[in-house]
């Protein structure tokens, strides 16, 4: 790669994107956590857009504290989205780094990637995990002092990658990805993210499997390399996102 060639990086959501299922939802539903009073209240406030994911995460995830064995068992029932391995192989061949960026629990992301023998460049999620001794550890990834809406501030991560000179292909499906994709160059979207972008009038590539994404990339790779591929965005700034004044 020449010094004048833009650097391309992929940022992909995990739940409902790289994975066929929303793993966090599977855990919460199968373990009955969605029915806990504080979780029901947080869910209602989230649906009403009175709180962001941070409030829901703080209500729900601590209830996994003593349930590691049950969590591990449920993780055996989920699987990667069709074409994900082929897509990651394509990225490796093209020397494109892949960051998994999630508002979910870092423990299950790392467990699944390890069990599926999936290699990515980086995993960024909420530092919620079990120690080697089985002790539950809770944390969030939001280091943005100006905004405490999301557990993981995806917009901050992508914003920094752009500042570091990367062209970003963002892949996602949910509400946190609406913010995460705000600074991306190209967006591949499905489910609620696609609905948000369509209502907003923002260009995106629809997909259901990673084979759909691969078909687009293989047919147009030279244009992605030089930054001229169709659908490139100049920057969106969701009103909910706030950043420190520099």
Residue pairs with C-beta under 8 A, 6 or more apart in sequence:
1 7
1 95
5 225
5 226
6 165
6 166
6 167
6 225
6 226
6 227
7 165
7 166
7 167
8 94
8 96
8 166
8 167
8 168
8 169
8 224
8 225
9 96
9 97
9 98
9 99
9 161
9 166
9 167
9 168
9 169
10 91
10 96
10 97
10 98
10 99
10 168
10 169
10 170
10 171
11 98
11 99
11 101
11 157
11 158
11 161
11 168
11 169
11 170
11 171
11 180
11 184
12 18
12 98
12 99
12 100
12 101
12 170
12 171
12 172
13 100
13 101
13 102
13 171
13 172
13 173
13 174
13 176
13 177
13 180
14 23
14 100
14 101
14 102
14 104
14 109
14 125
15 21
15 22
15 23
15 24
15 25
15 102
15 104
15 173
15 174
16 22
16 173
16 174
16 190
16 191
17 81
17 171
17 172
17 173
17 174
17 177
17 190
18 80
18 81
18 84
18 100
18 171
19 78
19 79
19 80
19 81
19 112
20 78
20 79
20 80
20 81
20 82
21 78
21 79
22 174
23 75
23 78
23 104
23 108
23 109
23 112
24 104
24 105
24 108
26 74
26 77
26 78
27 33
27 64
27 71
27 74
27 105
27 108
28 34
28 39
28 60
30 74
31 63
31 64
31 67
31 70
31 71
31 74
33 39
33 60
33 63
33 64
34 40
34 43
34 60
36 59
36 60
36 63
38 59
39 56
39 59
39 60
39 63
41 59
42 51
42 55
42 56
42 58
42 59
42 60
43 56
45 51
45 55
46 52
46 53
46 55
46 56
51 149
52 148
52 149
52 150
52 240
53 103
53 149
53 150
53 151
53 152
53 175
53 176
54 140
54 142
54 148
54 149
54 150
54 151
57 103
57 126
57 128
57 140
57 151
58 140
58 151
61 105
61 126
61 128
61 138
62 136
62 138
64 71
64 105
64 128
64 136
65 136
65 138
66 136
68 130
68 134
68 136
71 107
71 108
72 111
75 108
75 111
75 112
75 115
78 112
80 116
80 118
81 209
81 210
82 209
82 210
82 211
83 209
83 210
83 211
83 212
83 213
83 214
84 118
84 210
85 118
86 210
86 211
86 214
87 210
87 213
87 214
88 98
88 118
88 119
88 120
90 214
90 217
90 218
91 97
91 98
92 119
94 221
97 121
97 122
98 120
98 121
98 122
99 120
99 121
99 122
99 123
99 124
99 157
99 161
100 109
100 113
100 120
100 122
100 123
100 124
100 125
101 124
101 125
101 152
101 154
101 157
101 158
101 180
102 109
102 123
102 124
102 125
102 126
102 152
103 125
103 126
103 150
103 151
103 152
103 154
103 174
103 176
104 125
104 126
105 125
105 126
105 128
105 129
106 123
106 125
106 126
106 127
106 128
106 129
107 128
107 129
107 130
109 123
109 125
110 123
110 129
112 118
113 119
113 120
113 123
124 141
124 152
124 157
125 141
125 152
126 139
126 140
126 141
126 151
126 152
127 137
127 139
127 140
127 141
128 137
128 138
128 139
128 140
129 136
129 137
130 136
130 137
131 137
140 151
140 152
141 151
141 152
141 153
142 148
142 150
142 151
142 152
142 153
142 156
143 153
143 156
144 153
144 155
144 156
144 242
144 243
144 244
145 244
146 242
146 243
146 244
146 245
147 153
147 240
147 241
147 242
147 243
149 179
149 240
149 241
150 176
150 179
152 176
153 179
154 176
154 177
154 179
154 180
155 179
155 180
155 182
155 183
155 238
155 241
155 243
156 243
157 180
158 168
158 170
158 180
158 181
158 182
158 183
158 184
159 182
159 183
159 243
161 168
161 183
162 168
162 183
167 185
167 224
167 227
168 183
168 184
168 185
168 186
169 184
169 185
169 186
169 188
169 224
170 177
170 180
170 181
170 184
170 186
170 187
170 188
171 187
171 188
171 189
171 207
171 213
172 180
172 181
172 187
172 188
172 189
172 193
173 189
173 190
173 191
173 192
173 193
173 194
174 191
174 192
174 193
175 192
175 193
175 196
177 189
177 193
178 193
178 196
178 197
178 238
179 238
179 240
179 241
181 187
181 189
181 193
181 197
181 236
182 235
182 236
182 237
182 238
182 241
183 235
183 236
184 233
185 227
185 232
185 233
186 205
186 224
186 229
186 231
186 232
186 233
187 193
187 197
187 202
187 203
187 204
187 205
187 231
187 233
188 204
188 205
188 206
188 207
188 213
188 216
189 197
189 204
189 205
189 206
189 207
190 206
190 207
190 208
193 204
194 204
194 206
197 203
197 204
198 204
200 236
202 233
202 236
203 230
203 231
203 233
204 231
205 212
205 213
205 216
205 231
206 212
207 213
217 224
220 229
220 230
223 229
223 230
